[in-house]
Protein backbone atom coordinates (compact mmCIF):
# COMPACT_ATOMS: atom_id res chain seq x y z
CA UNK A 1 0.00 0.00 0.00
CA UNK A 2 1.08 3.58 -0.61
CA UNK A 3 -0.21 4.94 2.70
CA UNK A 4 -1.05 3.98 6.27
CA UNK A 5 -4.41 5.78 6.58
CA UNK A 6 -7.41 5.46 4.26
CA UNK A 7 -10.91 6.94 4.11
CA UNK A 8 -13.77 4.83 2.77
CA UNK A 9 -17.17 6.50 2.57
CA UNK A 10 -20.30 4.39 2.79
CA UNK A 11 -18.19 1.92 4.74
CA UNK A 12 -20.93 0.55 6.93
CA UNK A 13 -22.27 -1.96 4.44
CA UNK A 14 -21.93 -3.56 1.02
CA UNK A 15 -18.97 -2.76 -1.17
CA UNK A 16 -17.67 -0.08 1.23
CA UNK A 17 -17.50 -2.53 4.11
CA UNK A 18 -15.63 -5.06 1.97
CA UNK A 19 -13.14 -2.46 0.73
CA UNK A 20 -12.51 -1.19 4.25
CA UNK A 21 -11.86 -4.67 5.62
CA UNK A 22 -9.61 -5.52 2.69
CA UNK A 23 -7.51 -2.41 3.25
CA UNK A 24 -7.34 -3.12 6.98
CA UNK A 25 -6.28 -6.68 6.20
CA UNK A 26 -3.41 -5.22 4.16
CA UNK A 27 -2.19 -3.28 7.20
CA UNK A 28 -3.85 0.08 6.52
CA UNK A 29 -5.58 2.11 9.22
CA UNK A 30 -9.06 2.79 7.81
CA UNK A 31 -11.61 5.42 8.71
CA UNK A 32 -15.10 4.60 7.49
CA UNK A 33 -18.03 6.96 7.48
CA UNK A 34 -21.76 6.83 6.96
CA UNK A 35 -24.95 8.05 8.56
CA UNK A 36 -25.73 4.96 10.69
CA UNK A 37 -23.52 4.66 13.77
CA UNK A 38 -24.55 1.07 14.54
CA UNK A 39 -23.49 -0.15 11.10
CA UNK A 40 -20.13 1.60 11.37
CA UNK A 41 -19.54 0.13 14.82
CA UNK A 42 -20.34 -3.37 13.56
CA UNK A 43 -17.74 -3.09 10.79
CA UNK A 44 -15.17 -1.59 13.15
CA UNK A 45 -15.68 -4.56 15.46
CA UNK A 46 -14.52 -6.87 12.67
CA UNK A 47 -11.01 -5.40 12.51
CA UNK A 48 -9.17 -3.22 15.02
CA UNK A 49 -7.70 -1.11 12.20
CA UNK A 50 -11.17 0.08 11.14
CA UNK A 51 -12.58 3.18 12.84
CA UNK A 52 -16.07 4.58 12.28
CA UNK A 53 -17.14 8.24 12.20
CA UNK A 54 -20.70 9.37 11.49
CA UNK A 55 -20.65 11.85 8.61
CA UNK A 56 -22.81 12.95 5.68
CA UNK A 57 -21.02 13.10 2.32
CA UNK A 58 -23.53 15.66 1.02
CA UNK A 59 -22.61 18.16 3.77
CA UNK A 60 -19.32 20.02 3.36
CA UNK A 61 -19.04 20.96 7.04
CA UNK A 62 -19.60 17.33 8.04
CA UNK A 63 -16.83 16.13 5.74
CA UNK A 64 -14.46 18.88 6.90
CA UNK A 65 -15.03 17.81 10.50
CA UNK A 66 -14.45 14.16 9.58
CA UNK A 67 -11.09 15.02 8.05
CA UNK A 68 -10.06 17.10 11.06
CA UNK A 69 -11.04 14.40 13.55
CA UNK A 70 -9.68 11.38 11.69
CA UNK A 71 -6.41 12.95 10.54
CA UNK A 72 -5.70 14.31 14.03
CA UNK A 73 -6.03 10.77 15.37
CA UNK A 74 -4.27 8.74 12.68
CA UNK A 75 -2.44 11.05 10.32
CA UNK A 76 -3.31 12.38 6.87
CA UNK A 77 -5.30 10.32 4.43
CA UNK A 78 -3.08 8.83 1.75
CA UNK A 79 -5.94 6.82 0.26
CA UNK A 80 -9.46 8.15 -0.31
CA UNK A 81 -12.17 5.85 -1.63
CA UNK A 82 -15.37 7.70 -2.57
CA UNK A 83 -17.84 4.84 -2.36
CA UNK A 84 -21.05 6.24 -0.84
CA UNK A 85 -23.97 6.07 -3.25
CA UNK A 86 -27.65 5.47 -3.73
CA UNK A 87 -30.03 4.63 -6.56
CA UNK A 88 -33.72 4.83 -7.31
CA UNK A 89 -35.82 3.86 -10.29
CA UNK A 90 -38.49 5.70 -12.27
CA UNK A 91 -39.15 6.77 -15.86
CA UNK A 92 -37.41 10.06 -16.55
CA UNK A 93 -40.75 11.78 -17.17
CA UNK A 94 -41.90 10.78 -13.68
CA UNK A 95 -38.68 11.59 -11.87
CA UNK A 96 -39.25 14.40 -9.39
CA UNK A 97 -36.80 17.26 -9.02
CA UNK A 98 -36.28 16.21 -5.40
CA UNK A 99 -35.31 12.69 -6.48
CA UNK A 100 -32.99 14.09 -9.17
CA UNK A 101 -31.25 16.40 -6.70
CA UNK A 102 -30.93 13.74 -4.00
CA UNK A 103 -29.35 11.26 -6.40
CA UNK A 104 -26.82 13.80 -7.67
CA UNK A 105 -26.15 15.11 -4.17
CA UNK A 106 -25.17 11.68 -2.84
CA UNK A 107 -23.45 10.18 -5.86
CA UNK A 108 -21.76 13.16 -7.52
CA UNK A 109 -21.55 16.07 -5.07
CA UNK A 110 -20.84 13.58 -2.30
CA UNK A 111 -17.91 12.19 -4.27
CA UNK A 112 -16.52 15.70 -4.78
CA UNK A 113 -16.88 16.62 -1.10
CA UNK A 114 -15.24 13.32 -0.13
CA UNK A 115 -12.03 14.00 -2.05
CA UNK A 116 -11.82 17.81 -2.03
CA UNK A 117 -10.18 18.14 1.43
CA UNK A 118 -7.44 15.68 0.43
CA UNK A 119 -6.36 17.22 -2.87
CA UNK A 120 -3.98 20.00 -1.79
CA UNK A 121 -2.30 17.93 0.92
CA UNK A 122 -1.78 14.93 -1.37
CA UNK A 123 -0.34 17.16 -4.08
CA UNK A 124 2.02 18.79 -1.57
CA UNK A 125 3.23 15.37 -0.36
CA UNK A 126 3.48 14.17 -3.97
CA UNK A 127 1.75 10.92 -3.12
CA UNK A 128 -1.74 9.58 -2.72
CA UNK A 129 -4.44 7.41 -4.20
CA UNK A 130 -7.97 8.54 -4.99
CA UNK A 131 -10.48 5.90 -6.10
CA UNK A 132 -14.08 6.59 -7.04
CA UNK A 133 -16.55 3.71 -6.98
CA UNK A 134 -18.62 4.59 -10.02
CA UNK A 135 -20.61 2.11 -12.15
CA UNK A 136 -21.02 0.80 -15.66
CA UNK A 137 -23.84 3.37 -15.57
CA UNK A 138 -21.02 5.90 -15.80
CA UNK A 139 -19.92 4.34 -19.08
CA UNK A 140 -23.22 3.61 -20.86
CA UNK A 141 -26.90 4.45 -20.67
CA UNK A 142 -29.68 2.60 -18.84
CA UNK A 143 -33.38 3.28 -18.86
CA UNK A 144 -35.43 4.24 -15.78
CA UNK A 145 -32.41 5.44 -13.78
CA UNK A 146 -31.63 8.74 -15.52
CA UNK A 147 -30.43 10.60 -12.37
CA UNK A 148 -28.13 7.72 -11.42
CA UNK A 149 -26.68 7.46 -14.92
CA UNK A 150 -26.13 11.22 -15.03
CA UNK A 151 -24.48 11.20 -11.61
CA UNK A 152 -22.15 8.30 -12.37
CA UNK A 153 -21.14 9.82 -15.72
CA UNK A 154 -20.35 12.91 -13.68
CA UNK A 155 -18.20 10.89 -11.30
CA UNK A 156 -16.19 9.50 -14.20
CA UNK A 157 -15.78 13.02 -15.58
CA UNK A 158 -14.69 14.32 -12.18
CA UNK A 159 -12.14 11.53 -11.93
CA UNK A 160 -10.68 12.37 -15.33
CA UNK A 161 -10.47 16.09 -14.51
CA UNK A 162 -8.68 15.45 -11.23
CA UNK A 163 -6.33 12.96 -12.86
CA UNK A 164 -5.23 15.67 -15.29
CA UNK A 165 -4.80 18.23 -12.50
CA UNK A 166 -2.71 15.89 -10.35
CA UNK A 167 -0.80 13.92 -12.97
CA UNK A 168 2.53 15.68 -12.24
CA UNK A 169 2.26 15.19 -8.47
CA UNK A 170 2.46 11.42 -8.10
CA UNK A 171 -1.18 11.26 -6.98
CA UNK A 172 -3.27 8.84 -9.02
CA UNK A 173 -7.02 9.19 -9.57
CA UNK A 174 -9.13 6.35 -10.96
CA UNK A 175 -12.66 4.98 -10.98
CA UNK A 176 -13.91 1.43 -10.59
CA UNK A 177 -17.06 0.81 -12.62
CA UNK A 178 -18.89 -2.36 -11.58
CA UNK A 179 -21.98 -3.88 -13.09
CA UNK A 180 -24.57 -5.28 -10.65
CA UNK A 181 -22.80 -6.25 -7.41
CA UNK A 182 -24.35 -8.76 -5.02
CA UNK A 183 -25.15 -6.47 -2.09
CA UNK A 184 -28.15 -5.24 -0.12
CA UNK A 185 -28.53 -2.42 -2.66
CA UNK A 186 -28.98 -5.03 -5.38
CA UNK A 187 -31.62 -6.79 -3.33
CA UNK A 188 -33.45 -3.46 -2.98
CA UNK A 189 -33.37 -3.05 -6.76
CA UNK A 190 -34.75 -6.55 -7.21
CA UNK A 191 -37.50 -5.75 -4.72
CA UNK A 192 -38.50 -2.67 -6.71
CA UNK A 193 -38.68 -4.72 -9.91
CA UNK A 194 -40.89 -7.31 -8.21
CA UNK A 195 -43.14 -4.60 -6.80
CA UNK A 196 -43.53 -2.70 -10.05
CA UNK A 197 -43.74 -5.59 -12.52
CA UNK A 198 -45.21 -8.47 -10.56
CA UNK A 199 -42.34 -10.76 -11.58
CA UNK A 200 -41.08 -13.45 -9.25
CA UNK A 201 -37.82 -12.72 -7.40
CA UNK A 202 -35.99 -15.37 -9.44
CA UNK A 203 -37.16 -13.76 -12.68
CA UNK A 204 -36.09 -10.30 -11.52
CA UNK A 205 -32.65 -11.59 -10.50
CA UNK A 206 -32.22 -13.35 -13.82
CA UNK A 207 -33.15 -10.22 -15.77
CA UNK A 208 -30.41 -8.21 -14.06
CA UNK A 209 -27.85 -11.01 -14.20
CA UNK A 210 -28.39 -11.30 -17.96
CA UNK A 211 -26.67 -7.94 -18.49
CA UNK A 212 -23.37 -9.53 -17.43
CA UNK A 213 -21.95 -11.65 -20.28
CA UNK A 214 -20.49 -14.01 -17.69
CA UNK A 215 -24.02 -14.65 -16.47
CA UNK A 216 -23.42 -13.74 -12.82
CA UNK A 217 -23.35 -10.87 -10.36
CA UNK A 218 -20.03 -9.24 -9.48
CA UNK A 219 -18.93 -9.99 -5.90
CA UNK A 220 -17.90 -7.22 -3.46
CA UNK A 221 -14.47 -8.78 -2.93
CA UNK A 222 -13.76 -8.39 -6.66
CA UNK A 223 -14.27 -4.64 -6.30
CA UNK A 224 -12.10 -4.57 -3.18
CA UNK A 225 -9.31 -6.44 -4.98
CA UNK A 226 -9.38 -3.86 -7.78
CA UNK A 227 -9.17 -1.02 -5.25
CA UNK A 228 -6.25 -2.66 -3.46
CA UNK A 229 -4.38 -2.98 -6.72
CA UNK A 230 -5.01 0.66 -7.63
CA UNK A 231 -3.63 1.64 -4.21
CA UNK A 232 -0.48 -0.44 -4.63
CA UNK A 233 2.93 0.68 -5.83
CA UNK A 234 2.44 -1.53 -8.87
CA UNK A 235 -0.34 0.75 -10.10
CA UNK A 236 1.71 3.96 -9.90
CA UNK A 237 1.38 4.53 -13.65
CA UNK A 238 -2.37 3.94 -13.71
CA UNK A 239 -4.33 7.18 -13.52
CA UNK A 240 -7.36 8.69 -15.22
CA UNK A 241 -8.84 5.24 -15.86
CA UNK A 242 -12.44 4.05 -15.57
CA UNK A 243 -11.95 0.34 -14.91
CA UNK A 244 -14.96 -1.75 -15.84
CA UNK A 245 -15.52 -4.71 -13.54
CA UNK A 246 -18.51 -6.10 -15.35
CA UNK A 247 -17.80 -9.50 -16.88
CA UNK A 248 -17.38 -7.91 -20.31
CA UNK A 249 -20.54 -5.77 -20.27
CA UNK A 250 -18.50 -2.76 -21.38
CA UNK A 251 -15.26 -2.58 -23.31
Order of alpha helices (4+ residues) and beta strands (2+ residues): beta-alpha-beta-alpha-beta-alpha-beta-alpha-alpha-beta-alpha-beta-alpha-alpha-alpha-beta
